[in-house]
Amino acid sequence: MWTPILLPVDQDMPQASDELPVVHIVDDDESFRTSTGRLLRACGYDVALYGSGEQLLAQLPKRGGSSCILLDVKIPGLSGPELQERLTAIGTILPIVFLTGHGDIPTTVQVIKAGAEDLLTKPVGKDQLIDAIERALARARAAQADHDQVDALLKRVSGLTPRERQVFERVARGVLNKQIAYELGTTERTIKAHRRNVMDKIQAKSVAELVMVAERLGILRAAANGERAGHRGKRAT
């Protein structure tokens, strides 16, 4: 599990929203959708209603925010588990709470292993439903904060020049300035200047923070994979 990076908060780091949490209810039973929506609104949630998985896919906002999906297992068209697979494939980070009128162990195992927050059997008591939704929303907020931080870090790194990017990757890997200068065919003094620019643009106060940014964005992993591929190519020749 990822541990959050403690980087300074500034204007390009998205802040928490005061918007009401949204519960997207997907169920082909109109009376259930209506009654459950009315209950959740009374409990302080915003609600969006869908009669099918296809409707959800067509209208789901790109930014998840503080939202979750309340999804019936057996609905016409895309079934609940099939919709879960589709949402995962397109990178949706909204947690799912499944509902079913007749739960079975294989389905429960399938959806939970695929990342569902819970599977509840109808009829669901108010307290049980709210508890599951609150857990899902807490997970959604954490996922959105994680996603926003990655976007902000990518924005900072995208501001580096190609040469600064080369220096950044090598510094994060622990390569000394002298060695970086040799690899890039320049002077150590020039590398030090690039290094200062990198620290400023990424807003890292230390090399340790620079390393954490590189790890968070997968830059170190990509560099290591590239080195291994290079070694294999040399051995093959």
Residue, then its C-alpha position, 0 to 999 in steps of 0.5 A: m500500500w502506498t504511503p502519502i508523500l509529505l510535500p509542501v501544499d501550494q496552489d497546484m495541489p487540489q484542495a478538499s471540496d465542500e460539495l455533497p458526496v454523491v451516491h450513484i444508484v444503479d438498479d433496474d427496479e424503479s421503486f427501489r431506486t426512488s425509495t433509496g434515493r429519497l432515504l440517502r438525500a434525507c441523510g445528506y447525500d446527493v444522489a444520481l439514479y440510473g436504470s442500467g449500467e449503460q446509463l451510468l457509463a454514458q453520464l458518469p463524470k470524469r472526476g470522481g471526487s467524494s462519490c461511490i456507486l450503489l450497484d445491483v448485481k443482476i440488472p438488464g444489459l451489463s450485469g453488476p460484475e460486468l459493469q465493475e470490470r468495464l469501470t476498472a478497464i476505463g480507470t474509474i476510481l469510484p468504489i462500488v457497494f453491491l446489492t443483491g436480492h439473493g447473494d451467493i458465495p461465488t459472486t461475493v468472492q468475485v466482486i470483492k476480489a475485483g475491488a468492491e467495498d461490500l456486497l449487501t443483501k436486500p432488503v438492507g437496513k438503513d444503518q448497514l447501508i449508510d455504514a457501507i456508503e461511508r466506508a466507500l466514500a472514505r475510500a473514494r476521497a483517499a483515491q481522489a486525493d492520491h490521483d490529484q497529487v499524482d497529477a500535480l507532481l506530473k505537472r511539475v515534472s512536465g516543466l523540466t527541460p529534457r536535460e533537466r529531466q535527465v539530471f532529475e532521473r539520475v539524481a533520484r537514482g543516487v548518481l553523483n554529480k561527477q558521474i552525471a556530468y560524465e554520462l551527459g558529456t558536460t561539466e559538474r558545474t553545469i550539472k549542479a545548476h541543472r540540479r538546482n533548477v530541478m529542485d526549484k521546479i519540482q518544489a522539493k526541499s531535499v534529495a529525499e523528497l526528489v526521490m519520493v517524487a520519482e518513486r511516486l511517478g514510477i520514474l525509478r521503476a521505468a529507469a531500472n527496467g530500461e537498464r535491465a533491457g539494455h543489459r539483456g541487449k548487450r548480452a544478446t550481442 
